[in-house]
Each structure stands twice: as structure tokens, then as C-alpha cells.
Amino acid sequence: MVYCQRCGRKLDEAHLHCPYCGVLQERELDGEKKPCRKCEEKIPVNSNYCPYCGHDQAIFEYRETPRETEEDKAKITPEPKFEKDAQDLAELIDQIRAENEKYLAKRQADAKAAQEKRTFGKNENPEPNLIASTKLMLRDTFRTDKRMGRADFWWGYLGITMLTVLLTFPLALIVQIWQAVAPGSAMMAMEIMVYFLMCFYILEMFTGLIRRFRDAEIPVLYVVLALTVVGEIICLFLATRPQKVTNLDYTFEAQNKKRQNDQNKPDR
């Protein structure tokens, strides 16, 4: 028993034409084919009905998928998101800890190598004193890219302070002479000289502290504390720290001069 491919009525297999609608029944499937929507047998592509089960091809055959068992759900149930995030966070923390330990180990190794490679002493002057250290302080007035030893700094600081005080006497004499010659502008001249002495002292103190902080490896940002009276005392207290060498970024030689010397060294 088969079914008409057009009207879906039952036919004998011997009938090549449907007695109801007269359509020729394609028994050979040499042409283009499609699967039946119900029995999935191969049928002619233009068939309205399946010749094997009689199912209307215009009607979709719904098949209910078998329900998942609890075991299947357990197999495909994704891991809760918060547990995965916690695991990722733990892995990230372990990675950061490992990187930090590696960095600290490298830092200690570099510090040890720097101590072994150090070729400069505690101070730039072989024998720091008031005159030599003051000259060094004046010579490096505008330099902040080098170190300054503790003894050189304190002798130089004392020398700059004494020099500032000594300069007040000739400047006061100049102001008196100026007042006798041009009384109207004497006050302005005195203010200019006072500003000059203040700028001279502050500049020497700031650059000297920066170089001293380089030598003790103290963050140079602390120098801004010197803008206040209490902060200046704190900076001077920090300047008593001993020399520290964990790297060779700064030496008693200015950076630009150091680069020039490195460039002038003959290649081995």
C-alpha cells in the first residue's frame, strides 16, 4: 500500500497513475529528492504527500527531544560564575605574588652588584672641608643629576649660610650709599638685594638637598617640604642619612658628562 504523491489517497503499488487525481506516481528516485518530514524516507522533491507514510509535507512534524536526566544535567551544567571568578582571581594573585618575588630578587641582586661595582667613595672631595665643599656647592648650583656626599653637603651648607650672611654687609653698605645719593629709590634697591640673597640661598639649598637625597636614595619629592620652616628642618634631618647604593643611576659625576665619557671610551 502506497499513497498518492499529490492528493495523499491510498493506492495499490501497481497503479502508476492516481485514480483520483490522475497524477503520475514517481517510483524511481533518480531525480532530486528530499526527506519526508515524518518517516524521513527519500521522496521526490515535488511530492505533496509521502508515498510511504502519507504524511502531508506542508505540515511540520514535531519530535519531542528526550528529557535530560539529572546525570546529563550535571555533566553539562556550567560551573557557577562566582566560583570561576574566584579561581581566576586566585590564579592572578599567585601570578602577581610570583612576579613580585621575582622583582624583589632582581632588585636585591642589582643592589648587591651595584655595591660590588661601586667605584666612588663617600664624598666627591677626598677630604671635605669648608672651602672645598663650598666651592663644590657653588659649582653645582644648577645641577641635580648627581650625588652629593653627606660631609660635602654639610660643609657646603655651612659655607653657603656663612656666605649669605657675609654678603649682607656689603649689600647694606651699598644700600646706605644709595640712600645718600638717591633716597627715593634706596628702598627699592634694598628689596632687590634682599630678594637676590633669598633666591641665592634657596637655590643653593634646594639643589644641594636634591643631590644629597640622590646620595641617600631618598625620593627627591620630599624637597618641596623645604618651602616651610618645619619642612626645612625635616629635610635637613633627612640629609643626615648615610649614603645608600642600590643602583648606579646617579654618581658624583653629572649625567651628561657621564654619557660623554661613556661615548668617548674606546671599544674593546
Secondary structure, 3 states (H helix, E strand, C coil): CEECCCCCCEECCCCCECCCCCCECCCCCCCCEEECCCCCCEEECCCCECCCCCCECCCCCCCCCCCCCHHHHHHHCCCCHHHHHHHHHHHHHHHHHHHHHHHHHHHHHHHHHHHHHCCCCCCCCCCCCHHHHHHHHHHCCCCCCCCCCHHHHHHHHHHHHHHHHHHHHHHHHHHHHHHHHCHHHHHHHHHHHHHHHHHHHHHHHHHHHHHHHHHHCCCHHHHHHHHCHHHHHHHHHHCCCCCCCCCCCCCCCCHHHHHHHHHHCCCC
